[in-house]
Amino acid sequence: MRLVNARELDPVQFEAALGLQQRLDAARDPQLPVTPAGELRAAFDDNASDNAHHERILAFIDDHAVAIGHVELTRDPANSGLAIVELAPIVSDASSVLLGELLRLAQVDGRTSVIAWGDCTPAADALWTGLGAELRFTEQESDLDMASVDAELMRRWIDAAPEDIDLAYWSGRCPDEHIDALVATANAMNHAPTDDLEIADTAFDAAMLRADFDARDACGIDYLGILAIGTDGSATGATEVFVNRFRPAFAWQWNTVVLPAHRGRGIGRGMKAAMWQRLRAEAPEVATLRTGNAQSNAYMLAINTEMGYKPSHLMGFWQADAATLESGLSRSKTGGELATDQY
């Protein structure tokens, strides 16, 4: 078995990696288009953001790509000891070897705590808990069929929004005149539930958001935002959608947040309805909009259900000390618990 950094793949290796990714896509979401070559190349090259460092490692047996690993090393000072890892497929000899390499990269960078995330399946839970991690947080992914949304309901949500709130629309990079308002909404996302995860709040500033705009663009993402602005020019809320230029039929509803002082006034519903109208007008190719919400966030889940979102996947987030995971891997190599060859 060989491990190759995704940025160093030769053309034959890249085609093998693309085939693996597309098989994984088709198995997970058979109703959605698979990842095309341009999107995968952009993801493999992704290291444009000043906010995080990414490494993606491929495992090969002969000329066959059998697993993909990803480690994200945030540059947020409040979380300087944290690494986030992802494996696909989740249970295999290859993914176990990959995890060892991801842990090595994390520890070389001084990371001591690891959050592993992915589909919350019995196999994934058995893997991570078997290595000593705990399931600390679950997130419900849900999909919205854009064409099936009740347009009249969306108009009612917009009409019911407070009259003292204006909506500001932006694309790509938030205009300088609104960047402070957007920073306020980004920091308000720290109120979103993280349940039992040991993760610190991130203090966002304008430079961090601008770096994120550039990183998304480099990865082929069109960043669409709507800000809810009060009469004094201050932020009351925001909602953001990522439209994938490589697969525009499949888009992501990202953050939706209302600042605490303005909650319960219908601002969130109004923004989400306005974004739906905007997408239908400006990006009619978007057929499916996916979002993710903490299972403990009953309020937002209820709004999404009312809008027409339907559950698609349950995501799990397991956490452990890096040393605990490393020790678990060492035990598995002698006991064989992870050697299930499901690639």
LINFEN-V96478 format. One record per pair of residues at least 12 apart in sequence whose ideal C-beta (glycine too) atoms are under 6 Angstrom apart, sorted by the first residue. I is the first residue (numbers start at 1). J is the second residue. If there is no record, write none. Layout:
<<I & J> <I & J>>
This chain:
<<1 & 59> <1 & 61> <2 & 60> <3 & 57> <3 & 59> <3 & 101> <4 & 58> <6 & 44> <6 & 56> <6 & 58> <16 & 65> <17 & 58> <17 & 65> <18 & 37> <18 & 40> <20 & 65> <21 & 35> <21 & 40> <22 & 34> <24 & 88> <32 & 250> <33 & 247> <36 & 246> <38 & 246> <39 & 246> <42 & 219> <42 & 220> <44 & 56> <46 & 219> <48 & 215> <48 & 218> <49 & 211> <49 & 215> <50 & 211> <51 & 75> <51 & 208> <51 & 211> <52 & 72> <52 & 74> <52 & 75> <53 & 73> <54 & 72> <55 & 71> <55 & 105> <56 & 70> <57 & 69> <57 & 98> <57 & 101> <59 & 94> <59 & 98> <66 & 94> <66 & 343> <67 & 92> <67 & 94> <67 & 95> <67 & 98> <68 & 88> <69 & 87> <69 & 98> <69 & 102> <70 & 86> <71 & 83> <71 & 85> <71 & 102> <71 & 105> <71 & 106> <72 & 84> <73 & 109> <76 & 202> <78 & 200> <79 & 200> <81 & 111> <81 & 112> <81 & 113> <82 & 113> <83 & 106> <83 & 111> <83 & 114> <84 & 115> <85 & 102> <85 & 114> <85 & 116> <86 & 117> <86 & 118> <89 & 343> <90 & 118> <90 & 124> <90 & 127> <91 & 123> <91 & 127> <91 & 340> <91 & 342> <92 & 342> <92 & 343> <93 & 339> <93 & 341> <94 & 343> <96 & 338> <100 & 329> <103 & 322> <103 & 325> <103 & 326> <106 & 322> <107 & 322> <112 & 322> <114 & 320> <114 & 322> <114 & 325> <115 & 317> <115 & 319> <116 & 128> <116 & 318> <117 & 317> <119 & 313> <120 & 138> <120 & 314> <120 & 315> <120 & 316> <128 & 318> <130 & 337> <131 & 325> <131 & 328> <132 & 320> <132 & 324> <132 & 328> <133 & 318> <133 & 319> <133 & 320> <135 & 316> <135 & 318> <136 & 196> <136 & 197> <136 & 317> <136 & 319> <137 & 194> <137 & 195> <137 & 197> <137 & 317> <138 & 295> <138 & 316> <139 & 292> <139 & 294> <139 & 315> <140 & 293> <140 & 295> <140 & 311> <141 & 292> <141 & 312> <141 & 313> <141 & 315> <142 & 291> <142 & 304> <142 & 309> <142 & 311> <142 & 312> <143 & 288> <143 & 290> <143 & 310> <143 & 312> <144 & 289> <144 & 308> <144 & 309> <146 & 286> <146 & 287> <146 & 289> <148 & 308> <149 & 276> <149 & 308> <154 & 273> <154 & 276> <157 & 269> <157 & 270> <157 & 273> <158 & 270> <158 & 273> <158 & 274> <160 & 266> <161 & 266> <161 & 270> <162 & 265> <164 & 231> <165 & 228> <165 & 236> <166 & 229> <167 & 226> <167 & 228> <167 & 274> <168 & 227> <168 & 229> <169 & 226> <170 & 225> <171 & 224> <172 & 223> <173 & 213> <178 & 227> <179 & 206> <181 & 227> <181 & 235> <183 & 204> <183 & 206> <184 & 235> <185 & 235> <185 & 238> <185 & 257> <186 & 204> <187 & 204> <188 & 257> <188 & 259> <189 & 255> <189 & 257> <193 & 294> <193 & 296> <193 & 297> <195 & 296> <197 & 319> <220 & 245> <220 & 246> <221 & 242> <222 & 243> <222 & 245> <224 & 241> <225 & 240> <226 & 239> <226 & 271> <226 & 274> <226 & 275> <228 & 267> <228 & 271> <236 & 259> <236 & 262> <236 & 267> <237 & 257> <237 & 258> <237 & 267> <237 & 271> <238 & 257> <239 & 256> <239 & 271> <239 & 272> <239 & 275> <240 & 254> <240 & 255> <241 & 253> <241 & 275> <242 & 254> <243 & 283> <248 & 285> <249 & 285> <249 & 287> <250 & 288> <251 & 286> <251 & 289> <252 & 290> <253 & 289> <253 & 291>>
